[in-house]
């Protein structure tokens, strides 16, 4: 099949979405011609990954990431033409699927919409890092998470951090005793919120490898997974990365500590 310059128009528009405007897209194609795929920078979000794959599919770059100069030159011409066209609204990130919890009386929720299954899948797919946060916990909820966390940590060596709000000493001790074997691996730790008075660690999330995750209303408890009405969303790659970076900043500012502060309990 002979490719025409028209075939490059969707890719050129995708580059505009990635960079923010036509002039920056044109400059990026120039960088691609000179330096190949490294011009894209880190491939750590969904849109950049999509652009890289389309560049390969259309032979603008080869599998080694080197530029195919004639086709890259045609892409530059297409981008140059688009600089003369009024810009369209920038495309937003792809939306993640919504997930839910509801009591049994409401009837079954399709598996692809179940909140508890998304949380388990995010953990199950992790390869090097898991970040988990919940304002409230209970023993049954912790036990259900351990079913997927233990293989991730013990078998795959995935580093895992739990961000917890101190509720009472009994539960704190239960959480630590339940995970003592995981902590012994050096791949697991609990960080307790220690912010100002009357401030809570209220967010509920699971982030894996900074490129996928869950965020929603449900605490990671047995009730949050099966009994309440809860709503969550599957995070896009860029959203997961942003949430992980936010947690990094909070930790740098000393808002989480290794030991719970009983004066800061709910």
FIFI-505317 format. One line per field, with one value per residue (C-alpha): residue in three letters; residue number from 1; x, y, z; chain. Coordinates in steps of 0.001 Angstrom, whole numbers, plus 524288, in hexadecimal, padded with zeros to 5 digits. Layout:
N
aa ALA;... $
i NUM;... $
X X;... $
Y Y;... $
Z Z;... $
ch A;... $
***
This chain:
266
aa UNK;UNK;UNK;UNK;UNK;UNK;UNK;UNK;UNK;UNK;UNK;UNK;UNK;UNK;UNK;UNK;UNK;UNK;UNK;UNK;UNK;UNK;UNK;UNK;UNK;UNK;UNK;UNK;UNK;UNK;UNK;UNK;UNK;UNK;UNK;UNK;UNK;UNK;UNK;UNK;UNK;UNK;UNK;UNK;UNK;UNK;UNK;UNK;UNK;UNK;UNK;UNK;UNK;UNK;UNK;UNK;UNK;UNK;UNK;UNK;UNK;UNK;UNK;UNK;UNK;UNK;UNK;UNK;UNK;UNK;UNK;UNK;UNK;UNK;UNK;UNK;UNK;UNK;UNK;UNK;UNK;UNK;UNK;UNK;UNK;UNK;UNK;UNK;UNK;UNK;UNK;UNK;UNK;UNK;UNK;UNK;UNK;UNK;UNK;UNK;UNK;UNK;UNK;UNK;UNK;UNK;UNK;UNK;UNK;UNK;UNK;UNK;UNK;UNK;UNK;UNK;UNK;UNK;UNK;UNK;UNK;UNK;UNK;UNK;UNK;UNK;UNK;UNK;UNK;UNK;UNK;UNK;UNK;UNK;UNK;UNK;UNK;UNK;UNK;UNK;UNK;UNK;UNK;UNK;UNK;UNK;UNK;UNK;UNK;UNK;UNK;UNK;UNK;UNK;UNK;UNK;UNK;UNK;UNK;UNK;UNK;UNK;UNK;UNK;UNK;UNK;UNK;UNK;UNK;UNK;UNK;UNK;UNK;UNK;UNK;UNK;UNK;UNK;UNK;UNK;UNK;UNK;UNK;UNK;UNK;UNK;UNK;UNK;UNK;UNK;UNK;UNK;UNK;UNK;UNK;UNK;UNK;UNK;UNK;UNK;UNK;UNK;UNK;UNK;UNK;UNK;UNK;UNK;UNK;UNK;UNK;UNK;UNK;UNK;UNK;UNK;UNK;UNK;UNK;UNK;UNK;UNK;UNK;UNK;UNK;UNK;UNK;UNK;UNK;UNK;UNK;UNK;UNK;UNK;UNK;UNK;UNK;UNK;UNK;UNK;UNK;UNK;UNK;UNK;UNK;UNK;UNK;UNK;UNK;UNK;UNK;UNK;UNK;UNK;UNK;UNK;UNK;UNK;UNK;UNK;UNK;UNK;UNK;UNK;UNK;UNK $
i 1;2;3;4;5;6;7;8;9;10;11;12;13;14;15;16;17;18;19;20;21;22;23;24;25;26;27;28;29;30;31;32;33;34;35;36;37;38;39;40;41;42;43;44;45;46;47;48;49;50;51;52;53;54;55;56;57;58;59;60;61;62;63;64;65;66;67;68;69;70;71;72;73;74;75;76;77;78;79;80;81;82;83;84;85;86;87;88;89;90;91;92;93;94;95;96;97;98;99;100;101;102;103;104;105;106;107;108;109;110;111;112;113;114;115;116;117;118;119;120;121;122;123;124;125;126;127;128;129;130;131;132;133;134;135;136;137;138;139;140;141;142;143;144;145;146;147;148;149;150;151;152;153;154;155;156;157;158;159;160;161;162;163;164;165;166;167;168;169;170;171;172;173;174;175;176;177;178;179;180;181;182;183;184;185;186;187;188;189;190;191;192;193;194;195;196;197;198;199;200;201;202;203;204;205;206;207;208;209;210;211;212;213;214;215;216;217;218;219;220;221;222;223;224;225;226;227;228;229;230;231;232;233;234;235;236;237;238;239;240;241;242;243;244;245;246;247;248;249;250;251;252;253;254;255;256;257;258;259;260;261;262;263;264;265;266 $
X 80000;80559;80442;80042;8028E;7F41D;7F6EF;7FFD2;7F564;7EFC7;7FD93;80098;7F448;7F833;80553;7FE07;7F624;802C9;80A4E;7FF3A;7FFDD;803D0;810B6;81560;8110D;8191F;824F3;82335;8233B;82FFA;8358E;830A8;837BC;84474;843EF;83989;83048;83863;8326F;825BE;82C05;82740;81C37;81466;806BF;7FC47;7FCC8;80B9A;80B05;80067;80866;81478;80CBA;806CD;81440;818C2;80C99;80E23;81CE1;8207B;829AF;82E68;82E42;83B7C;835D6;83D9D;836C5;832D8;836CD;82E16;821A3;82566;82742;81995;81448;81AF7;81459;80729;809AC;80DDA;80127;7F96D;7FFD6;7F7BF;7EB1A;7E395;7E6A8;7DC3D;7D9C2;7E472;7E0ED;7E00C;7E530;7DD57;7D2F7;7D453;7C906;7BFD8;7BE86;7B4B1;7B0FF;7A2BC;79B80;796D2;788A9;78C28;78F95;79CBD;7A649;7AD00;7BAD8;7C0FF;7B9E3;7BCEA;7C529;7CB3E;7CFAA;7D635;7DDAD;7E221;7E5EA;7EE20;7F5B0;7F6A5;7FC8B;806F9;8151B;81D3C;8153D;807FA;802AF;7F63E;7EE74;7E1CD;7DBE5;7D5DE;7D993;7D3F2;7D94E;7D132;7D51A;7E37D;7E25F;7DC56;7E729;7F18A;7EC7E;7F211;7FC6E;803D2;806EA;80AA6;81431;8196C;819A3;81BC1;82341;81A3C;81D54;810CB;80D45;8006F;7FBFB;7F35B;7EB74;7ECB4;7DF5F;7E261;7ED70;7E6A6;7E5AB;7F344;7F8EB;7F07C;7F4FA;80339;80234;7FB11;805DB;811BA;81640;81541;81CBC;82777;829BB;82DFC;8240F;818AB;8162F;80B23;80B73;801FA;7FC52;80135;7FBDB;7F61E;7EB15;7DDDC;7E431;7E1E3;7E84C;7DB21;7DF3E;7DCA0;7E57E;7EE3C;7F925;801AE;80E92;80A45;802DA;7F5F5;7ED13;7E018;7DAAB;7CD45;7C452;7C5FC;7CE95;7D608;7CD51;7C443;7B8BC;7BEE3;7C0FE;7B3A7;7A947;7A91B;7A5E3;7B33E;7B861;7C63D;7CDB7;7D900;7E42E;7EAC1;7F987;7FBA1;7F21B;7F8D3;80603;800C2;7FAC1;80776;80F10;80578;807DE;8168D;81532;80CFB;81716;82232;81AD9;81A0B;80B63;80D01;814AD;818A1;8116B;80347;800B0;7F5C0;7F2AF;7EF34;7E551;7D7CC $
Y 80000;80D3E;8172F;8250B;8317A;83124;824E6;82D2F;8373E;82FC1;82DEC;83C52;83FEE;83686;83D76;84A44;8442F;83F79;84C48;85605;85D78;85C3B;86391;85A9F;84EB3;85387;8555E;847AE;841A2;848DD;842BE;8356B;836EC;83A32;83164;82712;82245;827FB;83518;83076;82FD6;82609;81D47;81E16;8224D;81CF1;82793;82717;8184F;81948;8231B;81A69;80EA7;8166D;81B7F;80D65;808BF;81365;81101;81EA4;817A4;809A6;7FF8F;80491;81235;817DE;82193;81DF9;82B06;82B47;827F8;830C7;83BCD;83959;839BC;846DA;84C05;84770;84E10;85A68;85A64;858B8;864E6;86C5E;865DD;86B4D;862EE;85998;8579A;84F61;8413A;83D73;830DF;82486;82283;81736;80E10;8106B;805CF;803D1;7FD1D;7FAFA;7F26D;7E52C;7E9C3;7F208;7E619;7E1C7;7EBB0;7E73C;7E2B6;7ED7A;7F787;7F1C5;7FA8E;7EF83;7E872;7F4AD;7F685;7E854;7E946;7F57B;7EE80;7E1DE;7E8CB;7F053;7ED24;7F622;7FF92;80024;80BE2;809A2;8135B;81303;81B41;80F69;800FD;7F4C0;7E717;7E09F;7EB1C;7E985;7DAC7;7DC08;7E52F;7DC04;7D17B;7D943;7E133;7D59D;7CF77;7DCE3;7DF8D;7D20A;7CC04;7D7C5;7E084;7EC27;7F738;7FB1C;806AB;807BE;8156B;81439;81CD3;81909;814CC;80D47;805AC;7F87E;7F9EB;7FFA6;7F3C4;7EAA6;7F11B;7F028;7E21E;7DDED;7E36A;7E04A;7D5B1;7DF36;7E9B8;7DFBF;7DEC6;7ED01;7EF62;7F3FE;7FF60;806CA;8159D;81C1F;8297E;833C6;84097;84BE1;84A32;846D0;84359;835A9;82C91;82B73;82743;81962;81478;809DD;80D53;80328;80661;814A7;8117A;80B42;80C55;80DEC;81A13;81AD5;81C90;80EE7;80C99;7FFEB;7F883;7ECF5;7F662;7FF43;7F39F;7ED35;7F444;80318;80AEB;80F0F;814CA;81479;8165A;80F7B;8192E;81C43;81B35;829D0;82A85;81F44;825D0;832BB;82C8A;82567;83226;838E7;82E51;83009;83E75;83BB0;831FD;83BAE;84585;83BDA;839A0;82AE5;8239D;815A8;81516;81933;82550;821EF;8304B;8310B;82602;8273F $
Z 80000;7FBEB;806BD;8035E;80B0F;80E73;81683;81F23;822A6;82E79;833C7;831C7;8394F;84408;84500;8468A;851A3;857E6;856F8;85885;84B8F;83D4B;83E75;84967;84196;8360F;83EF1;84486;836E9;83450;840AE;83C58;82F62;83650;8423A;83FDB;84A7A;8559B;851CD;857FC;8656A;86FAF;86AC3;87759;87371;86A87;86021;85E78;85D96;85325;84B50;84BE1;84728;83BDB;8380B;83705;82FD9;82595;82477;82901;8326C;831E4;83CD1;84198;842A1;83748;82E54;82075;81A92;80E53;815CB;8212D;81759;81208;81FEE;821CF;81585;81AA7;827C2;8209C;818F1;8257E;82B29;82119;825AA;83175;83D3F;84205;85091;856AF;8591C;8676E;86D5D;86AFC;87549;87EC3;88137;88C8B;896E9;8A1C2;8AE72;8B21D;8BBFC;8B77E;8B6CC;8AAFA;8A2E2;89D7D;897E3;88B33;88E2A;885E6;88E68;89BC7;8A455;8AC25;89FD4;89A6A;8A733;8A6BF;8985D;89A91;8A548;89D8B;891B1;89946;89624;89ED5;8A750;8AE02;8B588;8BD6E;8C56B;8CD24;8D7E8;8DE95;8DED2;8E4CF;8E6CA;8DC1D;8D263;8D5AE;8D458;8C6C1;8C26B;8C7BE;8BE89;8B320;8BA47;8BFDE;8B276;8AD2D;8B844;8BB6E;8ADD5;8A4EB;8AE54;8AC71;8B5E7;8BCEE;8C585;8CD03;8D0C7;8DCCD;8E5DD;8F42A;8F948;905BF;90BE2;90A47;8FBB8;8FA47;90105;8F8CF;8EC34;8F02A;8F4DD;8E877;8E011;8E882;8DF21;8D3CA;8DB21;8DDB8;8CEFE;8CEAD;8C3E2;8CC44;8D559;8DBF8;8DCB2;8E615;8E3AA;8ED17;8E7D0;8EF88;8F948;8F34D;8E650;8E0D4;8D71F;8D05A;8C29D;8BDE5;8B329;8ADC6;8A439;89D8C;896ED;895AA;8893F;88D7B;89913;8A021;8A6B1;8ACEE;8B870;8BE16;8C9D1;8C7EF;8D15A;8CFD3;8D041;8C627;8BD2B;8BE8E;8C686;8C51A;8B8F1;8B402;8A754;8A1F4;89578;88ED5;88DDF;880FE;88044;881C6;88D36;89443;89250;89760;8A390;8A6A9;8A532;8AE70;8B8A4;8B6DB;8BA2D;8C646;8CB21;8C8E7;8D127;8DC6E;8DC43;8DDA6;8E81F;8EB35;8F83D;8FAA6;902BB;90C46;90E40;8FFD6;8FF94;8F95F $
ch A;A;A;A;A;A;A;A;A;A;A;A;A;A;A;A;A;A;A;A;A;A;A;A;A;A;A;A;A;A;A;A;A;A;A;A;A;A;A;A;A;A;A;A;A;A;A;A;A;A;A;A;A;A;A;A;A;A;A;A;A;A;A;A;A;A;A;A;A;A;A;A;A;A;A;A;A;A;A;A;A;A;A;A;A;A;A;A;A;A;A;A;A;A;A;A;A;A;A;A;A;A;A;A;A;A;A;A;A;A;A;A;A;A;A;A;A;A;A;A;A;A;A;A;A;A;A;A;A;A;A;A;A;A;A;A;A;A;A;A;A;A;A;A;A;A;A;A;A;A;A;A;A;A;A;A;A;A;A;A;A;A;A;A;A;A;A;A;A;A;A;A;A;A;A;A;A;A;A;A;A;A;A;A;A;A;A;A;A;A;A;A;A;A;A;A;A;A;A;A;A;A;A;A;A;A;A;A;A;A;A;A;A;A;A;A;A;A;A;A;A;A;A;A;A;A;A;A;A;A;A;A;A;A;A;A;A;A;A;A;A;A;A;A;A;A;A;A;A;A;A;A;A;A;A;A;A;A;A;A;A;A;A;A;A;A $
***
